[in-house]
Amino acid sequence: MSSKESILQSIRQYKKENTVTLPDDTGFVPMSFENLFEQFSTALASVGGKAIVLEDRTQLDEAIRAIMTEAEHIVCNVPGCSLSSDDGSKYATPHDLAHIDLAIVRGEFAVAENGAVWINADTTRHRALYFLAQHIVIVVDKEQIVPTMHEAYARVSFEKAGYGVFVSGPSKTADIEQSLVIGAHGPKSGYVFLV
Protein backbone atom coordinates (compact mmCIF):
# COMPACT_ATOMS: atom_id res chain seq x y z
CA MET A 1 0.00 0.00 0.00
CA SER A 2 1.34 3.42 -0.94
CA SER A 3 1.69 6.15 1.69
CA LYS A 4 -1.11 8.05 -0.04
CA GLU A 5 -3.48 5.08 0.28
CA SER A 6 -2.42 4.57 3.88
CA ILE A 7 -3.29 8.18 4.74
CA LEU A 8 -6.64 8.02 2.94
CA GLN A 9 -7.53 4.73 4.64
CA SER A 10 -6.76 6.26 8.03
CA ILE A 11 -8.95 9.26 7.26
CA ARG A 12 -11.84 7.03 6.14
CA GLN A 13 -11.57 4.98 9.31
CA TYR A 14 -12.21 7.99 11.56
CA LYS A 15 -14.61 9.88 9.35
CA LYS A 16 -18.00 10.20 10.96
CA GLU A 17 -21.23 10.22 9.01
CA ASN A 18 -23.02 13.54 9.08
CA THR A 19 -26.46 12.73 10.46
CA VAL A 20 -27.42 16.27 11.41
CA THR A 21 -30.03 17.79 9.14
CA LEU A 22 -29.66 21.35 7.98
CA PRO A 23 -31.87 23.91 9.71
CA ASP A 24 -35.07 25.01 8.03
CA ASP A 25 -34.55 28.47 6.54
CA THR A 26 -38.12 29.09 5.43
CA GLY A 27 -38.63 31.54 8.31
CA PHE A 28 -35.57 33.63 7.48
CA VAL A 29 -36.36 37.31 7.03
CA PRO A 30 -33.53 39.27 5.39
CA MET A 31 -32.66 42.82 6.34
CA SER A 32 -34.45 45.64 4.63
CA PHE A 33 -33.42 49.23 4.12
CA GLU A 34 -35.60 52.31 3.66
CA ASN A 35 -33.35 53.70 0.94
CA LEU A 36 -31.28 51.17 -0.99
CA PHE A 37 -29.08 53.79 -2.65
CA GLU A 38 -28.22 55.50 0.66
CA GLN A 39 -27.31 52.17 2.25
CA PHE A 40 -25.27 51.12 -0.80
CA SER A 41 -23.48 54.47 -0.91
CA THR A 42 -22.67 54.37 2.81
CA ALA A 43 -21.38 50.79 2.64
CA LEU A 44 -19.27 51.55 -0.44
CA ALA A 45 -17.81 54.69 1.16
CA SER A 46 -16.84 52.68 4.25
CA VAL A 47 -14.49 50.58 2.09
CA GLY A 48 -13.01 53.48 0.14
CA GLY A 49 -15.35 53.64 -2.87
CA LYS A 50 -17.85 56.21 -4.04
CA ALA A 51 -21.34 55.82 -5.53
CA ILE A 52 -22.67 58.40 -7.97
CA VAL A 53 -26.20 58.56 -9.41
CA LEU A 54 -26.77 59.82 -12.94
CA GLU A 55 -30.24 60.55 -14.25
CA ASP A 56 -29.34 59.78 -17.83
CA ARG A 57 -26.81 57.47 -19.50
CA THR A 58 -25.85 60.34 -21.82
CA GLN A 59 -24.17 62.03 -18.81
CA LEU A 60 -21.81 59.09 -18.29
CA ASP A 61 -18.84 60.26 -20.39
CA GLU A 62 -18.82 63.75 -18.89
CA ALA A 63 -19.21 62.48 -15.31
CA ILE A 64 -16.39 59.95 -15.63
CA ARG A 65 -14.08 62.45 -17.33
CA ALA A 66 -14.76 64.95 -14.49
CA ILE A 67 -13.32 62.56 -11.87
CA MET A 68 -10.66 60.94 -14.07
CA THR A 69 -9.04 63.92 -15.74
CA GLU A 70 -5.57 62.32 -15.94
CA ALA A 71 -6.58 58.92 -17.40
CA GLU A 72 -5.05 58.33 -20.83
CA HIS A 73 -5.26 54.58 -21.41
CA ILE A 74 -8.91 53.68 -20.94
CA VAL A 75 -10.62 50.34 -21.49
CA CYS A 76 -14.43 50.32 -21.60
CA ASN A 77 -17.03 47.59 -22.18
CA VAL A 78 -20.09 49.65 -21.23
CA PRO A 79 -22.62 50.37 -23.99
CA GLY A 80 -23.27 54.08 -24.35
CA CYS A 81 -19.87 55.14 -23.00
CA SER A 82 -17.62 56.56 -25.69
CA LEU A 83 -14.50 57.41 -23.68
CA SER A 84 -12.73 54.47 -25.33
CA SER A 85 -13.28 52.23 -28.31
CA ASP A 86 -10.93 49.72 -26.65
CA ASP A 87 -12.86 47.02 -24.79
CA GLY A 88 -9.70 45.17 -23.76
CA SER A 89 -10.14 42.23 -26.13
CA LYS A 90 -7.23 43.25 -28.37
CA TYR A 91 -4.64 42.37 -25.72
CA ALA A 92 -3.10 38.93 -26.12
CA THR A 93 -2.32 38.30 -22.46
CA PRO A 94 -3.42 39.81 -19.14
CA HIS A 95 0.12 41.18 -18.72
CA ASP A 96 -0.59 43.54 -21.63
CA LEU A 97 -3.16 45.34 -19.44
CA ALA A 98 -0.54 46.66 -17.00
CA HIS A 99 -0.56 50.14 -18.57
CA ILE A 100 -4.36 50.67 -18.26
CA ASP A 101 -5.19 53.81 -16.28
CA LEU A 102 -8.95 53.33 -16.14
CA ALA A 103 -11.26 50.36 -16.61
CA ILE A 104 -14.92 51.19 -17.16
CA VAL A 105 -16.90 47.98 -16.76
CA ARG A 106 -20.51 46.90 -16.55
CA GLY A 107 -21.92 45.56 -13.30
CA GLU A 108 -24.96 43.30 -13.29
CA PHE A 109 -26.38 44.43 -9.94
CA ALA A 110 -25.35 46.10 -6.67
CA VAL A 111 -25.80 44.99 -3.05
CA ALA A 112 -26.92 47.64 -0.56
CA GLU A 113 -25.82 45.68 2.52
CA ASN A 114 -22.09 45.78 1.75
CA GLY A 115 -21.50 48.03 -1.26
CA ALA A 116 -20.57 45.14 -3.56
CA VAL A 117 -21.31 44.86 -7.27
CA TRP A 118 -21.61 41.58 -9.18
CA ILE A 119 -19.54 41.61 -12.36
CA ASN A 120 -20.01 38.86 -14.91
CA ALA A 121 -16.70 38.47 -16.71
CA ASP A 122 -18.35 37.12 -19.89
CA THR A 123 -18.21 40.71 -21.19
CA THR A 124 -14.41 40.97 -20.87
CA ARG A 125 -11.68 38.85 -22.46
CA HIS A 126 -9.26 39.18 -19.53
CA ARG A 127 -10.74 39.20 -16.05
CA ALA A 128 -7.41 40.60 -14.81
CA LEU A 129 -8.66 43.95 -16.13
CA TYR A 130 -10.69 44.41 -12.93
CA PHE A 131 -7.56 44.11 -10.81
CA LEU A 132 -4.73 45.54 -12.93
CA ALA A 133 -6.21 48.90 -13.95
CA GLN A 134 -5.08 51.88 -11.87
CA HIS A 135 -8.71 52.96 -11.36
CA ILE A 136 -12.06 51.24 -11.89
CA VAL A 137 -15.51 52.60 -12.69
CA ILE A 138 -18.41 50.15 -12.54
CA VAL A 139 -21.66 51.12 -14.24
CA VAL A 140 -24.89 49.58 -12.93
CA ASP A 141 -28.55 50.19 -13.72
CA LYS A 142 -29.89 52.08 -10.69
CA GLU A 143 -32.93 49.79 -10.57
CA GLN A 144 -30.61 46.83 -9.99
CA ILE A 145 -29.82 47.26 -6.29
CA VAL A 146 -30.73 44.34 -4.04
CA PRO A 147 -30.86 44.72 -0.24
CA THR A 148 -28.59 41.88 0.91
CA MET A 149 -26.21 39.14 -0.18
CA HIS A 150 -29.06 36.63 0.26
CA GLU A 151 -30.92 38.22 -2.64
CA ALA A 152 -27.66 38.68 -4.53
CA TYR A 153 -26.76 34.98 -4.40
CA ALA A 154 -30.27 34.11 -5.56
CA ARG A 155 -29.60 36.17 -8.72
CA VAL A 156 -26.20 34.68 -9.55
CA SER A 157 -26.38 31.85 -12.07
CA PHE A 158 -23.74 29.13 -12.23
CA GLU A 159 -25.39 27.17 -15.04
CA LYS A 160 -22.60 27.71 -17.53
CA ALA A 161 -18.88 27.76 -16.85
CA GLY A 162 -17.47 31.22 -16.49
CA TYR A 163 -16.16 33.76 -14.07
CA GLY A 164 -17.89 36.37 -11.99
CA VAL A 165 -16.83 38.40 -9.00
CA PHE A 166 -18.25 40.70 -6.35
CA VAL A 167 -16.24 43.93 -6.27
CA SER A 168 -16.58 46.49 -3.50
CA GLY A 169 -14.58 49.66 -3.96
CA PRO A 170 -10.87 49.92 -4.75
CA SER A 171 -8.18 47.45 -3.78
CA LYS A 172 -7.54 47.43 -0.05
CA THR A 173 -5.93 45.56 2.78
CA ALA A 174 -6.37 45.87 6.54
CA ASP A 175 -4.05 43.16 7.81
CA ILE A 176 -1.10 45.47 8.52
CA GLU A 177 -1.32 46.97 12.00
CA GLN A 178 -5.12 47.00 11.68
CA SER A 179 -5.00 49.98 9.31
CA LEU A 180 -7.02 50.16 6.10
CA VAL A 181 -4.72 50.78 3.13
CA ILE A 182 -6.45 51.74 -0.14
CA GLY A 183 -4.91 50.80 -3.48
CA ALA A 184 -2.56 48.25 -1.97
CA HIS A 185 -2.47 45.77 -4.84
CA GLY A 186 -5.02 46.79 -7.45
CA PRO A 187 -7.16 49.78 -8.40
CA LYS A 188 -6.36 52.89 -6.37
CA SER A 189 -9.92 54.19 -6.63
CA GLY A 190 -13.29 52.61 -7.20
CA TYR A 191 -16.45 54.34 -8.37
CA VAL A 192 -19.89 52.92 -8.99
CA PHE A 193 -22.12 54.91 -11.34
CA LEU A 194 -25.81 54.07 -11.00
CA VAL A 195 -27.57 55.18 -14.17
Backbone as CSV, one residue per row, in Angstrom:
resi,resn,N_x,N_y,N_z,CA_x,CA_y,CA_z,C_x,C_y,C_z
1,MET,0.851,-1.175,0.000,0.000,0.000,0.000,0.901,1.244,0.000
2,SER,0.568,2.183,-0.871,1.344,3.424,-0.937,1.044,4.295,0.280
3,SER,1.909,5.261,0.540,1.688,6.147,1.689,0.413,6.974,1.495
4,LYS,0.116,7.310,0.237,-1.113,8.053,-0.035,-2.330,7.219,0.358
5,GLU,-2.365,5.968,-0.069,-3.483,5.082,0.276,-3.577,4.865,1.774
6,SER,-2.439,4.760,2.437,-2.418,4.570,3.884,-3.053,5.766,4.591
7,ILE,-2.720,6.962,4.146,-3.288,8.183,4.742,-4.787,8.255,4.493
8,LEU,-5.210,7.975,3.260,-6.636,8.018,2.945,-7.423,6.972,3.718
9,GLN,-6.859,5.790,3.882,-7.531,4.734,4.645,-7.689,5.158,6.104
10,SER,-6.689,5.793,6.653,-6.757,6.264,8.029,-7.831,7.331,8.192
11,ILE,-7.926,8.211,7.220,-8.954,9.258,7.260,-10.344,8.634,7.192
12,ARG,-10.531,7.688,6.284,-11.845,7.032,6.137,-12.252,6.304,7.418
13,GLN,-11.297,5.742,8.098,-11.568,4.978,9.312,-12.185,5.855,10.400
14,TYR,-11.744,7.108,10.487,-12.213,7.986,11.557,-13.257,9.004,11.101
15,LYS,-13.603,8.956,9.852,-14.608,9.884,9.350,-15.985,9.490,9.875
16,LYS,-16.671,10.454,10.428,-18.002,10.201,10.959,-19.037,10.590,9.925
17,GLU,-20.126,9.876,9.900,-21.225,10.219,9.007,-21.953,11.439,9.555
18,ASN,-22.294,12.345,8.679,-23.023,13.535,9.081,-24.509,13.203,9.116
19,THR,-25.044,13.086,10.316,-26.457,12.734,10.459,-27.300,13.927,10.895
20,VAL,-26.690,15.077,10.986,-27.416,16.266,11.410,-28.059,16.908,10.180
21,THR,-29.342,17.149,10.264,-30.030,17.789,9.139,-29.808,19.302,9.200
22,LEU,-29.820,19.907,8.052,-29.663,21.353,7.984,-30.897,22.036,8.548
23,PRO,-30.705,23.204,9.156,-31.867,23.905,9.714,-32.808,24.388,8.610
24,ASP,-34.065,24.509,8.963,-35.072,25.011,8.026,-34.921,26.525,7.921
25,ASP,-34.741,27.029,6.709,-34.550,28.466,6.544,-35.782,29.164,5.973
26,THR,-36.912,28.487,6.002,-38.118,29.089,5.432,-38.596,30.295,6.230
27,GLY,-38.204,30.410,7.497,-38.633,31.544,8.313,-37.655,32.696,8.302
28,PHE,-36.587,32.580,7.500,-35.570,33.630,7.476,-36.126,34.910,6.855
29,VAL,-35.929,36.012,7.545,-36.362,37.313,7.033,-35.111,38.167,6.856
30,PRO,-34.736,38.470,5.608,-33.534,39.266,5.389,-33.727,40.719,5.818
31,MET,-32.618,41.399,5.983,-32.661,42.823,6.344,-33.349,43.613,5.238
32,SER,-33.896,44.730,5.631,-34.448,45.640,4.627,-33.951,47.041,4.960
33,PHE,-33.907,47.870,3.955,-33.423,49.233,4.125,-34.445,50.186,3.521
34,GLU,-34.645,51.329,4.178,-35.600,52.312,3.665,-35.169,52.851,2.310
35,ASN,-33.869,53.135,2.178,-33.355,53.700,0.944,-32.156,52.862,0.502
36,LEU,-32.346,52.066,-0.535,-31.279,51.165,-0.985,-30.044,51.924,-1.459
37,PHE,-30.242,53.038,-2.170,-29.080,53.791,-2.645,-28.270,54.358,-1.485
38,GLU,-28.946,54.941,-0.492,-28.223,55.501,0.657,-27.426,54.425,1.374
39,GLN,-28.018,53.257,1.577,-27.310,52.170,2.250,-26.132,51.702,1.399
40,PHE,-26.348,51.537,0.099,-25.272,51.120,-0.796,-24.139,52.135,-0.777
41,SER,-24.475,53.404,-0.885,-23.484,54.473,-0.906,-22.676,54.514,0.385
42,THR,-23.345,54.372,1.514,-22.667,54.371,2.815,-21.734,53.175,2.943
43,ALA,-22.207,52.001,2.554,-21.380,50.788,2.640,-20.168,50.895,1.722
44,LEU,-20.372,51.402,0.514,-19.269,51.545,-0.440,-18.243,52.565,0.066
45,ALA,-18.715,53.666,0.625,-17.807,54.686,1.163,-16.982,54.130,2.320
46,SER,-17.558,53.232,3.103,-16.835,52.675,4.250,-15.650,51.807,3.838
47,VAL,-15.620,51.386,2.577,-14.488,50.577,2.094,-13.674,51.335,1.037
48,GLY,-13.845,52.654,0.993,-13.009,53.476,0.138,-13.549,53.789,-1.240
49,GLY,-14.775,53.377,-1.549,-15.350,53.643,-2.867,-16.316,54.808,-2.822
50,LYS,-16.872,55.128,-3.973,-17.853,56.212,-4.044,-18.930,55.854,-5.051
51,ALA,-20.190,56.063,-4.643,-21.336,55.821,-5.526,-21.853,57.155,-6.041
52,ILE,-22.165,57.193,-7.326,-22.667,58.402,-7.969,-23.887,58.033,-8.796
53,VAL,-24.971,58.797,-8.638,-26.195,58.555,-9.405,-26.246,59.528,-10.575
54,LEU,-26.554,58.998,-11.749,-26.767,59.816,-12.937,-28.195,59.595,-13.402
55,GLU,-28.857,60.660,-13.792,-30.237,60.554,-14.247,-30.330,59.970,-15.645
56,ASP,-29.282,60.172,-16.436,-29.340,59.777,-17.834,-27.995,59.187,-18.254
57,ARG,-28.037,58.126,-19.030,-26.810,57.473,-19.504,-25.965,58.400,-20.372
58,THR,-26.594,59.417,-20.972,-25.845,60.341,-21.817,-24.882,61.205,-20.999
59,GLN,-25.053,61.264,-19.687,-24.169,62.031,-18.807,-22.924,61.247,-18.404
60,LEU,-22.870,59.982,-18.768,-21.813,59.091,-18.289,-20.411,59.560,-18.677
61,ASP,-20.181,59.847,-19.947,-18.842,60.258,-20.391,-18.357,61.493,-19.628
62,GLU,-19.198,62.489,-19.557,-18.820,63.745,-18.888,-18.544,63.530,-17.401
63,ALA,-19.373,62.733,-16.745,-19.213,62.483,-15.305,-17.930,61.707,-15.009
64,ILE,-17.620,60.723,-15.842,-16.385,59.953,-15.633,-15.175,60.830,-15.905
65,ARG,-15.218,61.587,-16.974,-14.085,62.453,-17.328,-13.842,63.498,-16.231
66,ALA,-14.901,63.947,-15.549,-14.765,64.946,-14.485,-13.957,64.415,-13.300
67,ILE,-14.074,63.117,-13.010,-13.324,62.564,-11.866,-12.013,61.905,-12.287
68,MET,-11.869,61.597,-13.562,-10.665,60.935,-14.066,-10.001,61.787,-15.145
69,THR,-9.601,62.976,-14.777,-9.042,63.917,-15.745,-7.693,63.471,-16.301
70,GLU,-6.928,62.707,-15.536,-5.570,62.316,-15.943,-5.530,61.014,-16.741
71,ALA,-6.599,60.251,-16.759,-6.584,58.923,-17.405,-6.360,59.043,-18.906
72,GLU,-5.347,58.336,-19.394,-5.051,58.331,-20.827,-5.409,56.996,-21.481
73,HIS,-4.988,55.914,-20.862,-5.260,54.581,-21.413,-6.516,54.033,-20.736
74,ILE,-7.606,54.055,-21.483,-8.914,53.676,-20.941,-9.444,52.464,-21.698
75,VAL,-9.948,51.506,-20.923,-10.624,50.341,-21.494,-12.067,50.403,-21.025
76,CYS,-13.014,50.185,-21.939,-14.428,50.320,-21.601,-15.250,49.252,-22.317
77,ASN,-16.111,48.558,-21.562,-17.025,47.590,-22.181,-18.487,47.937,-21.872
78,VAL,-18.744,49.207,-21.586,-20.088,49.650,-21.229,-20.761,50.294,-22.438
79,PRO,-21.890,49.746,-22.882,-22.621,50.369,-23.993,-23.033,51.795,-23.632
80,GLY,-22.884,52.697,-24.577,-23.268,54.081,-24.350,-22.155,54.958,-23.823
81,CYS,-21.023,54.369,-23.464,-19.875,55.140,-22.996,-18.870,55.215,-24.142
82,SER,-18.499,56.417,-24.529,-17.623,56.563,-25.693,-16.232,57.071,-25.333
83,LEU,-15.823,56.941,-24.074,-14.497,57.409,-23.678,-13.387,56.553,-24.266
84,SER,-13.728,55.343,-24.719,-12.734,54.469,-25.331,-13.422,53.500,-26.269
85,SER,-12.784,53.265,-27.398,-13.284,52.228,-28.306,-12.592,50.905,-28.023
86,ASP,-11.697,50.911,-27.039,-10.928,49.723,-26.652,-11.671,48.993,-25.538
87,ASP,-12.156,47.792,-25.820,-12.857,47.020,-24.788,-11.948,46.019,-24.096
88,GLY,-10.666,46.047,-24.409,-9.704,45.168,-23.757,-9.473,43.851,-24.452
89,SER,-10.259,43.544,-25.482,-10.139,42.235,-26.132,-8.960,42.155,-27.097
90,LYS,-8.353,43.281,-27.427,-7.229,43.255,-28.367,-5.926,42.791,-27.720
91,TYR,-5.872,42.753,-26.400,-4.643,42.373,-25.718,-4.505,40.858,-25.665
92,ALA,-3.330,40.374,-26.027,-3.105,38.932,-26.120,-3.065,38.262,-24.759
93,THR,-2.435,38.896,-23.787,-2.317,38.300,-22.457,-2.739,39.321,-21.401
94,PRO,-3.080,38.874,-20.217,-3.420,39.809,-19.141,-2.271,40.767,-18.809
95,HIS,-1.037,40.328,-19.002,0.118,41.183,-18.724,0.097,42.452,-19.573
96,ASP,-0.523,42.380,-20.737,-0.589,43.536,-21.633,-1.502,44.644,-21.095
97,LEU,-2.243,44.360,-20.024,-3.159,45.343,-19.440,-2.491,46.216,-18.375
98,ALA,-1.225,45.982,-18.107,-0.541,46.664,-17.003,-0.517,48.182,-17.148
99,HIS,-0.633,48.690,-18.353,-0.563,50.139,-18.573,-1.933,50.832,-18.505
100,ILE,-3.002,50.099,-18.242,-4.357,50.674,-18.258,-4.559,51.600,-17.057
101,ASP,-4.914,52.849,-17.339,-5.188,53.813,-16.275,-6.585,53.632,-15.693
102,LEU,-7.553,53.383,-16.578,-8.946,53.331,-16.141,-9.698,52.209,-16.846
103,ALA,-10.367,51.390,-16.061,-11.258,50.363,-16.605,-12.689,50.783,-16.291
104,ILE,-13.503,50.885,-17.329,-14.921,51.192,-17.163,-15.664,49.921,-17.539
105,VAL,-16.290,49.291,-16.548,-16.895,47.980,-16.764,-18.349,47.983,-16.316
106,ARG,-19.076,47.022,-16.851,-20.509,46.903,-16.555,-20.717,45.966,-15.375
107,GLY,-21.516,46.412,-14.418,-21.919,45.564,-13.301,-23.335,45.079,-13.530
108,GLU,-23.613,43.869,-13.101,-24.964,43.305,-13.291,-25.953,43.861,-12.259
109,PHE,-25.536,43.890,-10.996,-26.378,44.428,-9.939,-25.513,44.791,-8.739
110,ALA,-26.063,45.632,-7.853,-25.348,46.096,-6.669,-26.037,45.577,-5.414
111,VAL,-25.286,45.500,-4.315,-25.801,44.986,-3.045,-25.719,46.096,-1.999
112,ALA,-26.871,46.537,-1.509,-26.924,47.645,-0.556,-26.226,47.313,0.758
113,GLU,-26.351,46.100,1.217,-25.822,45.679,2.515,-24.325,45.965,2.664
114,ASN,-23.545,45.691,1.613,-22.092,45.776,1.755,-21.387,46.585,0.662
115,GLY,-22.121,47.212,-0.225,-21.505,48.031,-1.264,-20.829,47.239,-2.370
116,ALA,-21.173,45.977,-2.523,-20.567,45.140,-3.555,-21.367,45.201,-4.853
117,VAL,-20.671,44.934,-5.958,-21.309,44.864,-7.274,-20.907,43.550,-7.912
118,TRP,-21.884,42.826,-8.475,-21.606,41.580,-9.181,-21.212,41.905,-10.610
119,ILE,-20.029,41.426,-11.001,-19.539,41.611,-12.356,-19.429,40.244,-13.001
120,ASN,-20.086,40.092,-14.140,-20.008,38.857,-14.905,-18.919,39.046,-15.949
121,ALA,-17.871,38.264,-15.853,-16.703,38.467,-16.714,-16.904,37.985,-18.142
122,ASP,-18.090,37.532,-18.500,-18.348,37.123,-19.887,-18.211,38.297,-20.851
123,THR,-18.284,39.523,-20.332,-18.214,40.705,-21.190,-16.782,41.193,-21.402
124,THR,-15.804,40.537,-20.780,-14.413,40.965,-20.871,-13.517,39.772,-21.176
125,ARG,-12.578,39.949,-22.086,-11.682,38.853,-22.462,-10.768,38.460,-21.304
126,HIS,-10.193,39.447,-20.628,-9.256,39.176,-19.531,-9.837,39.688,-18.217
127,ARG,-10.169,38.782,-17.333,-10.741,39.201,-16.050,-9.723,39.945,-15.188
128,ALA,-8.443,39.856,-15.535,-7.408,40.600,-14.814,-7.615,42.108,-14.942
129,LEU,-8.383,42.534,-15.931,-8.659,43.954,-16.127,-9.211,44.592,-14.857
130,TYR,-10.066,43.876,-14.135,-10.692,44.414,-12.931,-9.683,44.683,-11.821
131,PHE,-8.527,44.042,-11.902,-7.558,44.110,-10.812,-6.251,44.786,-11.197
132,LEU,-5.982,44.935,-12.492,-4.734,45.540,-12.932,-4.849,47.026,-13.261
133,ALA,-6.031,47.482,-13.602,-6.213,48.900,-13.946,-5.905,49.769,-12.723
134,GLN,-5.395,50.958,-12.962,-5.080,51.881,-11.870,-6.348,52.376,-11.159
135,HIS,-7.433,52.503,-11.914,-8.707,52.962,-11.360,-9.824,52.166,-12.033
136,ILE,-10.935,51.993,-11.314,-12.058,51.242,-11.886,-13.355,52.023,-11.686
137,VAL,-14.166,52.038,-12.735,-15.511,52.600,-12.691,-16.449,51.474,-13.106
138,ILE,-17.419,51.194,-12.253,-18.405,50.151,-12.540,-19.741,50.837,-12.775
139,VAL,-20.381,50.503,-13.876,-21.660,51.123,-14.237,-22.775,50.090,-14.045
140,VAL,-23.783,50.474,-13.264,-24.894,49.577,-12.931,-26.209,50.323,-13.144
141,ASP,-27.207,49.617,-13.614,-28.555,50.185,-13.720,-29.054,50.477,-12.303
142,LYS,-29.510,51.704,-12.056,-29.892,52.084,-10.688,-31.090,51.310,-10.151
143,GLU,-31.819,50.635,-11.025,-32.932,49.790,-10.574,-32.444,48.418,-10.113
144,GLN,-31.163,48.158,-10.298,-30.613,46.834,-9.995,-29.829,46.816,-8.683
145,ILE,-30.414,47.339,-7.625,-29.820,47.257,-6.293,-30.665,46.304,-5.469
146,VAL,-30.031,45.274,-4.919,-30.726,44.343,-4.041,-30.315,44.652,-2.602
147,PRO,-31.182,44.357,-1.626,-30.865,44.723,-0.242,-29.664,43.982,0.354
148,THR,-29.622,42.653,0.207,-28.595,41.876,0.912,-27.939,40.828,0.012
149,MET,-26.903,40.202,0.552,-26.215,39.141,-0.177,-27.126,37.930,-0.376
150,HIS,-28.119,37.745,0.462,-29.059,36.634,0.259,-29.765,36.777,-1.087
151,GLU,-30.273,37.977,-1.349,-30.921,38.221,-2.637,-29.908,38.195,-3.782
152,ALA,-28.701,38.664,-3.496,-27.662,38.677,-4.531,-27.328,37.262,-4.980
153,TYR,-27.100,36.359,-4.034,-26.760,34.982,-4.401,-27.900,34.295,-5.146
154,ALA,-29.126,34.685,-4.847,-30.266,34.108,-5.563,-30.263,34.532,-7.036
155,ARG,-29.631,35.667,-7.342,-29.596,36.165,-8.723,-28.415,35.632,-9.533
156,VAL,-27.393,35.154,-8.848,-26.196,34.682,-9.547,-26.470,33.300,-10.123
157,SER,-26.163,33.132,-11.397,-26.384,31.852,-12.066,-25.049,31.172,-12.348
158,PHE,-24.956,29.909,-11.990,-23.744,29.133,-12.235,-23.995,28.026,-13.252
159,GLU,-25.011,28.207,-14.102,-25.391,27.166,-15.044,-24.329,26.896,-16.094
160,LYS,-23.657,27.930,-16.552,-22.600,27.708,-17.525,-21.261,28.103,-16.903
161,ALA,-20.203,27.460,-17.384,-18.884,27.762,-16.850,-18.518,29.197,-17.180
162,GLY,-17.865,29.851,-16.280,-17.470,31.222,-16.494,-16.853,31.791,-15.244
163,TYR,-16.774,33.085,-15.202,-16.164,33.759,-14.068,-16.984,34.987,-13.732
164,GLY,-17.231,35.175,-12.474,-17.891,36.367,-11.986,-17.286,36.717,-10.638
165,VAL,-17.446,37.963,-10.239,-16.828,38.403,-8.997,-17.636,39.538,-8.385
166,PHE,-17.695,39.556,-7.058,-18.248,40.696,-6.349,-17.100,41.660,-6.083
167,VAL,-17.258,42.914,-6.494,-16.244,43.934,-6.272,-16.855,45.018,-5.394
168,SER,-16.101,45.447,-4.398,-16.580,46.493,-3.501,-15.481,47.525,-3.315
169,GLY,-15.544,48.578,-4.089,-14.580,49.658,-3.956,-13.218,49.329,-4.540
170,PRO,-12.219,50.142,-4.228,-10.871,49.922,-4.747,-10.176,48.787,-4.005
171,SER,-8.995,48.450,-4.465,-8.182,47.452,-3.781,-7.876,47.954,-2.369
172,LYS,-7.825,47.037,-1.423,-7.537,47.433,-0.046,-7.020,46.259,0.764
173,THR,-6.353,46.576,1.828,-5.930,45.561,2.782,-5.998,46.181,4.170
174,ALA,-6.307,45.364,5.160,-6.368,45.869,6.537,-5.635,44.924,7.477
175,ASP,-4.730,44.137,6.957,-4.048,43.165,7.810,-2.735,43.689,8.387
176,ILE,-2.345,44.907,8.020,-1.096,45.470,8.520,-1.422,46.463,9.624
177,GLU,-1.093,46.114,10.845,-1.322,46.973,12.004,-2.752,47.472,12.101
178,GLN,-3.696,46.691,11.603,-5.120,46.999,11.677,-5.461,48.360,11.066
179,SER,-4.746,48.730,10.017,-5.005,49.982,9.311,-5.477,49.661,7.901
180,LEU,-6.511,50.357,7.451,-7.018,50.159,6.102,-6.130,50.910,5.114
181,VAL,-5.563,50.185,4.159,-4.720,50.777,3.129,-5.447,50.621,1.798
182,ILE,-5.732,51.741,1.137,-6.453,51.740,-0.137,-5.456,51.678,-1.286
183,GLY,-5.773,50.901,-2.306,-4.914,50.797,-3.485,-3.661,49.993,-3.238
184,ALA,-3.752,49.016,-2.358,-2.564,48.254,-1.966,-2.043,47.367,-3.091
185,HIS,-2.906,46.713,-3.808,-2.475,45.770,-4.842,-3.510,45.645,-5.944
186,GLY,-4.008,46.765,-6.388,-5.016,46.790,-7.448,-5.466,48.223,-7.662
187,PRO,-6.685,48.420,-8.132,-7.162,49.780,-8.399,-7.037,50.701,-7.178
188,LYS,-6.553,51.908,-7.434,-6.364,52.889,-6.367,-7.657,53.604,-6.015
189,SER,-8.610,53.604,-6.928,-9.917,54.193,-6.633,-10.995,53.349,-7.298
190,GLY,-12.162,53.373,-6.677,-13.288,52.614,-7.202,-14.564,53.423,-7.136
191,TYR,-15.194,53.592,-8.281,-16.447,54.343,-8.366,-17.532,53.445,-8.928
192,VAL,-18.739,53.612,-8.434,-19.895,52.920,-8.991,-20.870,53.984,-9.462
193,PHE,-21.145,53.988,-10.762,-22.119,54.911,-11.340,-23.433,54.156,-11.509
194,LEU,-24.471,54.647,-10.870,-25.807,54.069,-10.996,-26.571,54.945,-11.971
195,VAL,-26.929,54.374,-13.119,-27.572,55.179,-14.171,-28.968,54.670,-14.479
